[in-house]
Amino acid sequence: MSRGQLPVAGPVDVRRAAVRLVRADVRAFAAVLALNAAASGAGLAGPWLLGRIVDEVRSGGGVGAVDRLALGILLCSLAQLLLSRWARYVGHRFGERTLARVREEFVDRVLALPASVVERAGTGDLTARGTADVATVGTTLRDAGPELLINTVQALFLLGAVFALDPLLGAIGVFALMPIWCVLRWYLRRARHGYLAEGEANSQVAEIVAATASGARTVEAFRLQERRVATSRDALDVSRRRRLYTLSLRSVFFPVVEVSYVLPVAGVLLAGGVLHAHGVMSLGSVVAAAVYLQQFSSPLDEILMRVEQLQSSGASFARVEGLARAPQADPEGTPAVPADDRIDVTDARYAYDRGGEVLRGVDLTVRPGERLAVVGPSGAGKTTLSRLLAGIDAPTGGSVTVGGVPVADLGPERLRRQVVLVTQEHHVFLGTVRDNLRVAEPSATDEQLWAALAAVGAADWVRELPDGLDTELGPAGCRTDGSQAQQLALARVVLADPHTLILDEATALLDPTTARHTERALAAVLKGRTVIAIAHRLHTAHDADRVAVMEDGRLTELGTHEDLVTAEGPYAALWRTWHGEGAP
């Protein structure tokens, strides 16, 4: 696994996960095995009774004996039909319940992933695992799994029946299966790697498509269409080659298997004919053994088909189960409790995976209840600093602590009560306005919801919605524009009620008048709490208690607005430029 990619579970981990899923519903699994065994046992009677009919006719038996044996074949076939249908019903229910557990575990693990892990891996990989891979696993659990169990039991019973008739004929039948065994080993040695590579290529295609779609305006603004098309074509070409590789494996595997099906029957007929000619075996036994092996080809064919499918689904299950090996946020949090709300940044450094340092020895102390504005040119490291302050990323050097405890070590619940980061990115969940707000505080009352909306200036437009808080949002309901979606995100912050709020240009999508009103409203609601504003609109800095100026990953100035303007340094230059553009 390369750095940044989500991990893939190994074969041992996949087997353990499969055993764990079986144990979770072991009674249903045992019922599937028992019913399949009973159905297979009923199916064995047919060929044996057919052999008895042949022997009865050769010995001069009458029509009555044949009718009785034929009735036995009919009853056994009916019993096999009913038991097989019952086994499939139980098997499919087992598969659906197991798939539900796989999906629930996947969602739990995704929600436990640190945001930094998801961002470095790319949303395309996570999307592919949660859609295509989970769907493949579901198909296996619902269809391939039960069918494989049924046909495996049938195949074992049929081979056992041949050995019971005559061990020599059974040995001949098994020996004739050697070509299938050899090509199966050849296939299995290559299939897992091939399907894992195919899944990785599909994730890369999904990542490129998602990134291009989300950045469509940037692509258009910088005229990157041809470059993105070329990148997509390269990814699709890799995906095509890896698909062709797995197809080439199947094109060798299945023809050899199809040709080999006739070998056991032909071998038993030849050997049985010789034994019958020498009076060692009755003709009925030879016929019964041949019919058993002829029937054996059907479950064997199904098993091999399902084995091929299991290679694909096994690779998908390895990718889904691989999330268990990814770094997880500690749900219990660290045992250490912050002594207070003071945030200390000491010689903080940070470097991304494929680049140099973007923060170079930043030292900063944010006092409880302070309003701090962080300003600077694009690329100065403001957003990276905000991510370290919010505990999303841990510094690669130095430390970022709250109350003496590393912010990145806090558990999700405690971290959310300590520090909340609000960025330009926002999301409107499918559901009502109430549902979107209660994501932050499930127990919030309607009065608290309205108070949060009023705090961010969103109460008026929510009241105008057809059903108020009960209005459905999203493509199938009421659509929200960028500013409304951002106001909902800010209202969630109010409900979360953290002691420190980090606004990373959180009001950038609002018009200047609404943005200023929202920021002032938030300041009133969060009075007594710490507010760190990462902004390009310098009126935020004007209203702050202190201003921190970032340049090239370093903190170059720190002080009040008036002091920094008087100092005639980088902040003063930024202020004059912004004020000149903003002046009427």
Legacy VTK file of the C-alpha trace (Angstrom):
# vtk DataFile Version 3.0
C-alpha trace
ASCII
DATASET POLYDATA
POINTS 584 float
0.000 0.000 0.000
1.428 3.370 -1.024
1.380 6.259 1.368
-2.052 7.894 1.570
-4.000 4.953 0.189
-6.593 3.189 2.285
-5.346 -0.277 3.308
-6.463 -3.618 1.886
-7.037 -6.589 4.196
-4.832 -9.633 3.744
-6.147 -13.173 3.134
-5.904 -14.065 6.826
-7.885 -10.968 7.829
-10.530 -11.730 5.208
-10.926 -15.300 6.476
-11.229 -14.077 10.056
-13.835 -11.538 9.021
-15.811 -14.224 7.176
-15.711 -16.496 10.240
-16.837 -13.589 12.414
-19.819 -12.946 10.139
-20.787 -16.620 10.171
-20.592 -16.760 13.966
-22.857 -13.737 14.196
-25.667 -15.815 12.621
-24.418 -19.347 13.229
-27.873 -20.915 13.678
-29.002 -19.800 10.239
-25.720 -20.983 8.740
-26.128 -24.393 10.386
-29.717 -24.576 9.109
-28.496 -23.882 5.560
-25.953 -26.696 5.814
-28.478 -29.133 7.307
-31.140 -28.421 4.698
-28.603 -28.707 1.871
-27.393 -32.011 3.261
-30.955 -33.315 3.473
-31.708 -32.164 -0.085
-28.527 -33.776 -1.383
-29.317 -37.008 0.462
-32.751 -37.118 -1.138
-31.166 -36.521 -4.536
-28.841 -39.510 -4.156
-31.729 -41.940 -4.164
-32.627 -41.303 -7.808
-29.550 -42.741 -9.549
-29.382 -45.646 -7.103
-33.036 -46.540 -7.750
-32.385 -46.188 -11.483
-29.604 -48.757 -11.160
-32.020 -51.011 -9.258
-34.529 -50.722 -12.109
-31.858 -51.785 -14.617
-30.945 -54.810 -12.490
-34.623 -55.712 -11.923
-35.337 -55.650 -15.666
-32.238 -57.728 -16.439
-33.260 -60.292 -13.812
-36.792 -60.520 -15.232
-38.599 -58.294 -12.743
-42.130 -57.257 -13.610
-43.821 -53.902 -14.221
-44.910 -53.658 -10.601
-41.317 -53.626 -9.330
-40.374 -50.980 -11.862
-43.407 -48.847 -10.903
-42.549 -49.026 -7.209
-38.950 -47.965 -7.856
-40.101 -45.213 -10.247
-42.506 -43.918 -7.559
-39.562 -43.832 -5.137
-37.582 -41.752 -7.646
-40.533 -39.335 -7.969
-40.961 -38.940 -4.204
-37.241 -38.428 -3.638
-37.101 -35.850 -6.436
-40.039 -33.991 -4.885
-38.373 -34.056 -1.460
-35.141 -32.775 -2.983
-37.026 -29.934 -4.685
-38.787 -28.816 -1.496
-35.673 -29.084 0.664
-33.560 -27.211 -1.907
-36.070 -24.360 -2.102
-36.216 -24.169 1.681
-32.404 -24.174 1.851
-32.200 -21.351 -0.698
-34.771 -19.322 1.244
-32.845 -19.703 4.500
-29.560 -19.046 2.689
-30.782 -15.841 1.108
-32.089 -14.562 4.443
-28.723 -15.373 5.987
-26.988 -13.507 3.145
-29.146 -10.387 3.519
-28.626 -10.212 7.284
-24.892 -10.689 6.851
-24.778 -7.998 4.154
-26.551 -5.618 6.541
-23.795 -6.259 9.107
-21.110 -5.601 6.464
-22.744 -2.306 5.512
-23.172 -1.224 9.132
-19.540 -2.035 9.921
-18.426 -0.153 6.818
-20.389 2.977 7.783
-19.118 2.811 11.389
-15.525 2.507 10.200
-15.899 5.329 7.690
-17.313 7.637 10.350
-14.419 6.708 12.651
-11.783 7.618 10.049
-9.913 10.855 10.754
-10.682 13.488 8.125
-7.005 13.660 7.191
-6.969 9.953 6.290
-9.968 10.346 3.987
-8.553 13.424 2.299
-5.164 11.843 1.660
-6.678 8.651 0.311
-9.145 10.502 -1.879
-12.914 10.317 -1.812
-12.946 8.277 -5.035
-11.399 5.232 -3.345
-13.798 5.462 -0.411
-16.753 5.925 -2.775
-15.742 2.905 -4.871
-15.422 0.743 -1.749
-18.767 1.883 -0.367
-20.643 1.359 -3.649
-19.161 -1.115 -6.151
-17.224 -3.216 -3.627
-20.030 -3.429 -1.062
-22.482 -4.261 -3.869
-20.192 -7.076 -5.075
-19.932 -8.466 -1.550
-23.715 -8.228 -1.255
-24.250 -10.195 -4.460
-21.929 -12.898 -3.169
-23.631 -13.141 0.221
-27.099 -13.148 -1.299
-26.539 -15.385 -4.323
-23.066 -16.893 -4.660
-22.663 -17.890 -1.007
-25.865 -19.928 -0.677
-25.407 -21.470 -4.137
-21.830 -22.426 -3.323
-22.923 -24.122 -0.108
-25.719 -26.003 -1.829
-23.589 -27.242 -4.703
-20.602 -28.106 -2.508
-22.764 -30.353 -0.339
-24.330 -31.944 -3.407
-20.941 -32.572 -5.014
-19.539 -34.205 -1.876
-22.598 -36.451 -1.526
-22.426 -37.481 -5.187
-18.729 -38.388 -4.954
-19.407 -40.257 -1.737
-22.177 -42.215 -3.461
-19.791 -43.263 -6.257
-17.249 -44.487 -3.688
-20.015 -46.339 -1.868
-20.944 -48.195 -5.082
-17.335 -49.105 -5.820
-14.135 -47.516 -4.451
-12.305 -48.193 -7.716
-14.892 -46.291 -9.757
-14.735 -43.451 -7.211
-10.952 -43.292 -7.507
-11.170 -43.239 -11.307
-13.704 -40.397 -11.166
-11.535 -38.340 -8.817
-8.397 -38.981 -10.882
-10.197 -37.762 -13.997
-10.771 -34.437 -12.219
-7.011 -33.700 -12.024
-7.002 -31.320 -15.061
-9.626 -29.218 -13.293
-7.564 -29.209 -10.093
-4.424 -28.102 -11.972
-6.082 -25.248 -13.866
-7.879 -24.150 -10.691
-4.560 -23.835 -8.818
-3.092 -21.929 -11.761
-6.072 -19.558 -11.752
-6.205 -18.956 -7.999
-2.510 -18.026 -7.829
-3.151 -15.121 -10.201
-6.775 -14.109 -9.672
-6.546 -12.345 -6.277
-3.765 -10.018 -7.405
-5.558 -9.354 -10.682
-8.882 -8.439 -9.103
-7.239 -6.258 -6.428
-5.390 -4.371 -9.155
-8.640 -3.991 -11.077
-10.391 -2.601 -7.988
-7.561 -0.120 -7.404
-7.826 1.055 -11.013
-11.577 1.525 -10.648
-10.986 3.619 -7.514
-8.535 5.789 -9.414
-11.093 6.380 -12.182
-13.715 7.292 -9.586
-11.275 9.668 -7.852
-10.428 11.466 -11.107
-14.081 11.794 -12.108
-15.064 13.085 -8.644
-12.194 15.586 -8.539
-12.938 16.855 -12.050
-16.658 17.228 -11.332
-16.161 19.025 -8.016
-13.541 21.324 -9.533
-15.361 21.930 -12.825
-15.288 25.713 -12.452
-11.572 25.715 -11.717
-10.940 23.427 -14.692
-12.885 25.786 -16.935
-11.298 28.946 -15.497
-7.737 27.692 -16.036
-8.575 25.922 -19.330
-7.515 22.540 -18.009
-10.099 20.569 -19.999
-7.613 18.822 -22.262
-5.327 17.947 -19.365
-8.191 16.478 -17.324
-9.447 14.543 -20.355
-5.937 13.144 -20.894
-5.681 12.168 -17.223
-9.077 10.449 -17.396
-8.097 8.569 -20.541
-4.869 7.359 -18.926
-6.793 6.093 -15.881
-9.383 4.404 -18.092
-6.610 2.782 -20.129
-5.070 1.323 -16.960
-8.510 0.097 -15.868
-9.079 -1.469 -19.308
-5.734 -3.315 -19.254
-6.386 -4.710 -15.792
-9.860 -5.837 -16.793
-8.411 -7.551 -19.845
-5.911 -9.356 -17.615
-8.647 -10.867 -15.437
-10.583 -11.700 -18.607
-7.539 -13.537 -19.992
-7.424 -15.642 -16.824
-11.054 -16.631 -17.284
-10.513 -17.366 -20.980
-7.984 -20.065 -19.994
-9.768 -21.348 -16.910
-13.259 -22.034 -18.258
-12.405 -23.833 -21.564
-10.169 -26.310 -19.701
-12.922 -26.914 -17.160
-15.601 -27.454 -19.818
-13.492 -30.044 -21.656
-12.644 -31.844 -18.406
-16.292 -32.445 -17.424
-16.590 -35.466 -19.726
-13.475 -37.237 -18.402
-14.939 -38.710 -15.138
-18.021 -40.116 -16.890
-15.956 -41.558 -19.745
-13.453 -43.097 -17.349
-16.138 -44.729 -15.187
-17.987 -46.119 -18.225
-14.795 -47.646 -19.629
-13.652 -49.116 -16.316
-17.166 -50.162 -15.358
-17.626 -51.903 -18.712
-14.464 -53.913 -18.162
-15.499 -54.853 -14.605
-19.004 -55.821 -15.744
-17.554 -57.963 -18.553
-15.586 -59.884 -15.946
-18.616 -60.262 -13.738
-17.192 -58.114 -10.949
-19.913 -55.432 -11.066
-23.552 -55.352 -12.083
-24.704 -53.220 -14.986
-27.015 -51.283 -12.641
-24.066 -50.218 -10.491
-22.162 -49.020 -13.563
-25.210 -47.048 -14.738
-25.753 -45.565 -11.266
-22.096 -44.506 -10.981
-22.171 -42.927 -14.449
-25.385 -41.046 -13.623
-23.901 -39.864 -10.321
-20.843 -38.472 -12.118
-23.034 -36.971 -14.846
-25.007 -35.205 -12.118
-21.721 -34.273 -10.437
-20.811 -32.037 -13.409
-23.727 -29.709 -12.636
-22.765 -28.769 -9.039
-19.084 -28.814 -10.020
-19.771 -26.320 -12.806
-21.693 -24.125 -10.377
-18.890 -24.379 -7.793
-16.232 -23.332 -10.300
-18.403 -20.463 -11.509
-18.852 -19.319 -7.924
-15.136 -19.772 -7.188
-14.401 -17.379 -10.050
-16.965 -14.967 -8.650
-15.472 -15.359 -5.182
-12.114 -14.098 -6.466
-13.745 -10.837 -7.514
-15.900 -10.574 -4.396
-12.964 -11.678 -2.213
-10.929 -8.775 -3.557
-13.870 -6.450 -2.919
-14.305 -7.849 0.602
-10.565 -7.285 1.222
-10.997 -3.633 0.220
-14.108 -3.224 2.376
-12.558 -5.020 5.350
-9.334 -3.057 4.848
-10.925 -0.076 6.605
-10.489 -2.003 9.855
-6.732 -1.544 9.418
-6.953 2.195 8.710
-6.129 4.676 11.480
-9.239 5.181 13.586
-10.220 8.107 15.747
-10.398 6.915 19.362
-14.112 6.966 20.286
-13.316 7.081 23.971
-10.866 9.908 23.637
-7.608 10.303 25.496
-7.621 9.743 29.272
-6.017 13.166 29.710
-8.498 16.020 30.181
-7.541 19.548 29.064
-6.798 21.705 32.099
-8.334 24.787 30.466
-9.265 26.234 27.076
-5.901 27.787 26.262
-4.412 26.764 22.899
-0.630 26.674 22.521
1.183 26.229 19.213
4.872 25.540 19.823
7.366 25.378 16.934
4.661 23.753 14.782
5.773 22.349 11.463
3.804 20.500 8.838
4.595 18.914 5.483
2.186 17.138 3.150
3.032 13.737 1.687
4.252 14.967 -1.675
5.701 18.380 -0.901
7.878 20.489 1.318
6.979 22.148 4.594
3.976 24.456 4.496
4.360 25.479 8.145
7.816 26.388 9.406
8.144 26.756 13.155
4.941 28.589 14.110
4.655 29.758 17.747
1.286 31.080 18.904
-0.813 31.220 22.073
-4.576 31.743 21.843
-6.080 32.881 25.140
-9.543 31.687 26.229
-12.264 34.054 25.070
-9.985 35.802 22.589
-10.955 36.739 19.040
-7.960 36.095 16.812
-7.830 36.846 13.090
-5.288 35.015 10.922
-4.573 36.769 7.636
-2.057 36.522 4.857
-1.697 35.938 1.131
-2.925 32.777 -0.570
-0.625 29.818 0.140
0.762 31.359 3.330
-0.336 28.343 5.430
-3.486 29.762 7.037
-5.724 26.785 6.220
-3.049 24.287 7.271
-2.732 26.075 10.603
-6.494 25.946 11.079
-6.480 22.181 10.466
-3.802 21.709 13.120
-5.721 23.889 15.570
-8.874 21.821 14.915
-7.086 18.491 15.428
-7.719 17.280 11.867
-3.994 16.903 11.249
-1.167 16.403 13.722
1.960 18.532 13.252
4.956 16.770 11.757
7.083 18.757 14.178
6.419 20.728 17.345
3.065 20.588 19.126
-0.483 21.992 19.163
-2.196 21.604 22.538
-5.377 22.671 24.295
-5.124 22.826 28.052
-1.809 20.975 27.806
-3.257 18.025 25.825
-2.395 17.481 22.107
-5.474 18.484 20.116
-5.020 15.622 17.626
-5.181 13.086 20.498
-8.649 14.110 21.659
-11.505 11.706 20.908
-14.221 12.873 18.472
-16.842 13.741 21.097
-14.453 15.627 23.366
-12.792 17.342 20.403
-16.167 18.541 19.095
-16.894 20.122 22.466
-13.467 21.765 22.496
-12.824 22.949 18.916
-14.984 23.133 15.781
-13.673 24.072 12.333
-16.039 25.631 9.782
-14.706 26.012 6.234
-16.056 27.181 2.890
-17.059 23.579 2.219
-20.546 22.761 3.425
-23.096 20.017 2.989
-26.862 19.867 3.022
-28.003 16.404 4.087
-31.031 14.727 2.567
-33.846 15.298 5.035
-35.633 18.176 6.696
-34.179 21.418 8.003
-34.616 19.957 11.493
-32.639 16.840 10.507
-29.818 18.982 9.114
-29.537 20.948 12.345
-29.838 18.036 14.757
-26.744 16.448 13.249
-24.837 18.698 15.660
-27.118 18.208 18.673
-29.694 15.367 18.399
-31.514 16.411 21.582
-32.027 20.061 20.541
-35.569 21.407 20.908
-37.341 23.446 18.249
-36.760 26.589 20.324
-33.034 25.900 20.306
-33.106 25.245 16.560
-34.840 28.565 15.886
-32.409 30.362 18.184
-29.453 28.907 16.270
-31.001 29.915 12.940
-31.644 33.417 14.228
-28.049 33.668 15.448
-26.726 33.199 11.905
-29.425 35.231 10.170
-31.237 32.251 8.644
-34.505 32.299 10.612
-36.347 34.544 8.133
-35.845 32.420 5.021
-36.492 29.182 6.926
-39.839 30.580 8.152
-40.768 31.286 4.529
-40.263 27.628 3.547
-43.490 25.649 2.923
-43.185 23.547 6.096
-40.636 25.523 8.101
-38.326 23.167 10.008
-40.110 20.161 8.456
-39.322 21.224 4.884
-37.452 18.554 2.950
-34.122 19.723 1.516
-32.185 18.344 -1.408
-32.888 17.468 -5.067
-36.320 15.996 -4.255
-37.302 18.878 -1.974
-36.389 22.515 -1.499
-33.041 23.482 -2.997
-30.729 25.783 -1.075
-28.182 28.160 -2.567
-24.600 28.447 -1.366
-25.244 31.133 1.239
-28.228 29.292 2.736
-26.285 26.036 2.943
-23.451 27.864 4.671
-25.835 29.444 7.152
-27.148 25.980 8.025
-23.567 24.852 8.616
-22.973 27.810 10.919
-26.222 27.084 12.776
-24.940 23.567 13.432
-21.837 25.128 14.974
-23.995 27.221 17.293
-25.808 24.060 18.406
-22.530 22.175 18.925
-21.536 24.949 21.358
-17.729 24.522 21.349
-15.449 26.684 23.447
-13.262 27.431 20.395
-14.606 28.161 16.928
-12.324 28.269 13.898
-13.780 30.024 10.860
-11.676 29.249 7.774
-13.216 31.815 5.423
-16.513 30.328 6.530
-18.533 33.313 5.305
-16.819 33.546 1.912
-19.965 32.487 0.034
-22.121 35.127 1.710
-22.501 38.609 0.310
-20.517 41.247 2.270
-23.543 42.614 4.128
-24.850 39.162 5.137
-21.333 37.970 5.989
-20.702 40.898 8.322
-24.104 40.472 9.956
-23.540 36.714 10.408
-20.076 37.177 11.868
-21.334 39.772 14.334
-24.291 37.565 15.260
-21.944 34.641 15.846
-19.688 36.855 17.932
-22.638 37.763 20.117
-23.711 34.130 20.526
-20.161 32.956 21.224
-19.312 35.737 23.612
-16.811 34.469 26.158
-15.609 31.758 23.789
-12.517 31.675 21.641
-12.979 32.619 17.968
-10.191 32.126 15.426
-11.062 33.596 12.023
-9.040 32.626 8.936
-10.253 35.217 6.438
-9.412 37.275 3.396
-11.927 39.996 4.313
-9.954 42.277 6.588
-12.965 43.721 8.371
-12.792 40.507 10.391
-9.267 41.464 11.430
-10.404 44.995 12.275
-12.969 43.608 14.768
-10.585 41.033 16.293
-8.706 41.350 19.584
-5.459 40.374 17.860
-4.283 39.735 14.312
-1.773 37.058 13.271
-0.110 37.536 9.880
1.096 34.439 8.008
3.675 34.579 5.215
5.340 31.602 3.534
4.416 29.238 6.381
5.687 31.545 9.123
4.004 33.820 11.635
5.538 37.206 10.819
3.358 39.639 12.780
1.102 39.431 15.830
-0.747 42.264 17.545
-3.852 44.425 17.539
-5.194 45.954 14.344
-4.123 49.455 15.362
-0.621 48.379 16.372
-0.010 46.481 13.135
-1.300 49.314 10.944
0.974 51.726 12.812
3.938 49.359 12.415
3.808 49.769 8.599
4.610 46.075 8.073
3.028 43.396 5.887
-0.376 43.760 7.587
-0.438 47.508 6.975
0.204 46.861 3.272
-2.617 44.303 3.151
-4.949 46.696 4.945
-4.258 49.579 2.582
-4.726 47.351 -0.471
-7.990 45.893 0.806
-9.312 49.238 2.016
-8.494 50.861 -1.281
-10.372 48.210 -3.258
-13.270 48.269 -0.856
-13.592 52.015 -0.629
-16.457 53.627 -2.486
LINES 1 585
584 0 1 2 3 4 5 6 7 8 9 10 11 12 13 14 15 16 17 18 19 20 21 22 23 24 25 26 27 28 29 30 31 32 33 34 35 36 37 38 39 40 41 42 43 44 45 46 47 48 49 50 51 52 53 54 55 56 57 58 59 60 61 62 63 64 65 66 67 68 69 70 71 72 73 74 75 76 77 78 79 80 81 82 83 84 85 86 87 88 89 90 91 92 93 94 95 96 97 98 99 100 101 102 103 104 105 106 107 108 109 110 111 112 113 114 115 116 117 118 119 120 121 122 123 124 125 126 127 128 129 130 131 132 133 134 135 136 137 138 139 140 141 142 143 144 145 146 147 148 149 150 151 152 153 154 155 156 157 158 159 160 161 162 163 164 165 166 167 168 169 170 171 172 173 174 175 176 177 178 179 180 181 182 183 184 185 186 187 188 189 190 191 192 193 194 195 196 197 198 199 200 201 202 203 204 205 206 207 208 209 210 211 212 213 214 215 216 217 218 219 220 221 222 223 224 225 226 227 228 229 230 231 232 233 234 235 236 237 238 239 240 241 242 243 244 245 246 247 248 249 250 251 252 253 254 255 256 257 258 259 260 261 262 263 264 265 266 267 268 269 270 271 272 273 274 275 276 277 278 279 280 281 282 283 284 285 286 287 288 289 290 291 292 293 294 295 296 297 298 299 300 301 302 303 304 305 306 307 308 309 310 311 312 313 314 315 316 317 318 319 320 321 322 323 324 325 326 327 328 329 330 331 332 333 334 335 336 337 338 339 340 341 342 343 344 345 346 347 348 349 350 351 352 353 354 355 356 357 358 359 360 361 362 363 364 365 366 367 368 369 370 371 372 373 374 375 376 377 378 379 380 381 382 383 384 385 386 387 388 389 390 391 392 393 394 395 396 397 398 399 400 401 402 403 404 405 406 407 408 409 410 411 412 413 414 415 416 417 418 419 420 421 422 423 424 425 426 427 428 429 430 431 432 433 434 435 436 437 438 439 440 441 442 443 444 445 446 447 448 449 450 451 452 453 454 455 456 457 458 459 460 461 462 463 464 465 466 467 468 469 470 471 472 473 474 475 476 477 478 479 480 481 482 483 484 485 486 487 488 489 490 491 492 493 494 495 496 497 498 499 500 501 502 503 504 505 506 507 508 509 510 511 512 513 514 515 516 517 518 519 520 521 522 523 524 525 526 527 528 529 530 531 532 533 534 535 536 537 538 539 540 541 542 543 544 545 546 547 548 549 550 551 552 553 554 555 556 557 558 559 560 561 562 563 564 565 566 567 568 569 570 571 572 573 574 575 576 577 578 579 580 581 582 583
